[in-house]
Amino acid sequence: MLKKIFVSALLGSLSLTALADGLPPSVLKALKTAQIPAASVAVVVQPVDSNSALVAHNSSQAMNPASVMKLVTTYAALDLLGPAYTWKTTAWIDVSPVDGVLNGNLYLKGSGDPRFAIEHLSGLLRQLRVRGIRHIAGDVVLDRTVFNVPSIDPGAFDDKPMRPYNVGPDGLLINFRALRFTLLPDNGRPRLLLETPAAGLRLDNLLKADGNACSSNWKDLINVRLIPENDGNRLEFTGSYSALCGEKTLNLSPLPADTQASGLIRSLWQELGGTLTGQVRGGNVAVGSRLLATHESAPLADAVRDINKYSNNVMARQVFLTLGNDAPKDATGPATAERARQRITDWLNGRNLRFPELALENGSGLSRLERISAGSLNRLLQDAWKNPVMPELISSLPIVGIDGTMKKRLNGSQATGRAHIKTGTLDGVKTAAGYALDGEGRRHAVTFLINHPRAQAGAAAIDALLVWVAERHAGEKNIVLEKE
């Protein structure tokens, strides 16, 4: 039943047929083709310069937003921490080196940097070399205590424990805990190259050639098993790889955090001409240690761009927890997920954005528990439009048909280049939210949430809505239909 009908005719006579069920006809048609009922969909379209929505369908219904939840996390981070916020990864020593030899421990302390990569670790270690350290006789101790989070089962979410997006948050996250492999045919037989330095790791390539066409799910045809050995670890690759796939990149996270860090640190330190006889292990910076070197990250705005353009779950979780770590002055101890959730809730309330249905788990959208309504997301987008950090947030969103997760969507359509849209996908969930220009250059906040077993077939309906907005002109009737 239609509860509210607001009609304003800008030009010409009024007709209710344009949005007869609260949604544009093209969207309804795409949903019908996908066999997704309108009750499983929530949509809001509202000009950023208006208090009234053009479309409001199931706007108060709490739904799983998948990766669109990153909009909440990244907007909160930009506003609370500031676009120029940085993370510092530091190196400490407990004794002074003598003749190039460090007889004590080297401590690496993390601050939750979401993209502390190989080149950053190498640069930090290089600072130690130029300060005269050649040999580390003690241990390399990894201090992750900036976060207090329980370990997670990386295979619990989708039974793919080695996929990098399933890596849990880490106060000293190094290179996303990922290893980069290159697959390429060699006289029909698959070759496997390990591009990430990893001392102590051996590869066992048992892949077989596949003469079939390259499948879109080629990664699922490769099985990987980690086998501990006395002198390290072995990765066994079985399954098949089609020669028609050509050269492909495969990123995996098969190693525990300390093991991955150890292989990388030992390799890079050796490349720099250094030696290490101790262990690489977790721990705390010893009291009385002296700061020796620092790596400062790129600003938060750059991290937000990576998170939203490419839907990076690991980085989103790091930023989410950073909000819990950078807590009010009366809070003590390391960051927790609960503290991060409370800080975001307090921030929303302070901006008069009270979302009673909001359920935050990790802030990335890689969750079966997270919930928000399309109406709340629309209010968030409207609020962000008026915020000084608006340019940084919008520029972080994928441009339709141009880049990020929207690069191959709607290319060549009326919407190409005219919308910044964050997308989300889980089993049974397909979502999109962001900003779109109509045919007259008027900007709209757009939210589209689908929760249904056939949600993946709903991409065409989302695309239809973006095209509908792009083709709208000022002379058309404004019709708002609210259906609950």
C-alpha positions, 0 to 999 in steps of 0.5 A: 500500500502506498503510504505517502504520495507527494507530487509536484508538476514542474511542467505539463500535466501530472501523471502517476504512471512514471513511478507506479510502484515507487520505482522507475519502470525500467528498474521494475522491468529489470527486477522482474527479469531477475525474479527479485520481488520489490519487497526485497529491494530498498531504493532512495534517490534524492537531489542533494539540494532538496529536502524531498526524495524523488524515489523512496521505496522501502526506505526504512527497512534494515538490510545487509549493505555489503561493502556499501557499509564502507561509506559509514566507516570512511566518512566517519574516519575522514570527519573524525581523524581528518584527511591528512591523518597518518599512521606511524610504524616505528623501530626501537632498540633496547641496547645501542649497536656496537661496531654494526652489531645489535646485541639486543632486540629490534622492535617493530611497533605498528599503529594499525597502518592499513597499507604498510607494504613491502616497499615501506618495510624495506625503507624502514629497514634501510633506515637501520642500515644507514644508521650503522646496524649490520647484524641483529644478534637478538630477535625482531619483535613485532608489537601489534598491541595498538589493537586488541582484537581476537584472532579470527578463523579466515575460512569462517566467512566463505570457506576460502581461508587463503583469500586476502580479503579474509585476513583479520585486522592486525596492529602491524599488518605487513603487505596485507599478509599476502603473497603475490604469485604469477601463473603463466603457461610454458609450453602448455604446462603451468608455471608458478612464480612467487614474486613476494620475498618469503624466506623459508617458503618452498613451492611445490607446483603440481598444477596440470594444464587445462585445454579448455577455455579460460573460466571466469572462476579459474582461481577456484580450480586451483587448490593450495595446501600449506605443509609445515616442514622442519626448516620452513613451510611448503605450499603445494599447488594442485588442480588445473590452469588453462593455457588460454588464461595467459598470464594471471596474478594470484594473491594468497594469504596462506601464512600465519602473521608471524611466519609471513612477517619473518619470511619477508623481513629476513629476505629484505634484510638480507637484500640490504646486506644485513644478517639476523641470527635471532627469531622474528616473533610477536611481543611488546616493545621493552620498557626503556627502548629507544626510538631509532627509525619511523615510517609515516604512511600516506594520508588517510584520504589516500587510504580511503580512496583505495578502500572505496575504489577497490572495496578493500575489506582489510584496509576498511577494518584497519581504519575502523579499528583506528577509530577505536584507538583514536578514542576520547582522552579518558579512554585507555588501552588498545583499540577494540571493535566495541570502542570503534562501534561506539565512537561511530555511533556517538559521531552519528548522534552528534550529527543528528544522524540517529540510525536505530537499525544500524548494526556494525560488526567490522565496518567493512561490510564483509559481514552477515550481521551488519545492517542499515536502511536505504533511508539512513544511507541517504541521510548519510550521503546528504550530510556528507555533501555538506561536510568539508571532507565531501571532496575527499569522500566523493573522489574516493568512490568508483566512477561509473564506466571509468575506474574501480569496481564500476570500471566495466559497468555501464561503459558507453551509457548515459551514466558513464562518467556521471556518477560516483558509486560504491558497490557491494556484493555478498551471497544474497546481497547486491548494493550500490550507493553514492552520487549521480548527475541527472541530464541537467547536471543536478546531483542526486544521492542514490542508494539501492539495496537488494537482499534476496537469494537471486541478488546477483541478478539484480545488477541490471536493476541497479544499472537501470536506476543509474541510467534513469537518473542520468537521463532525467531532465528538469522538465519531468515531473517530480513524483515521490512514492513511499512504499513500506 
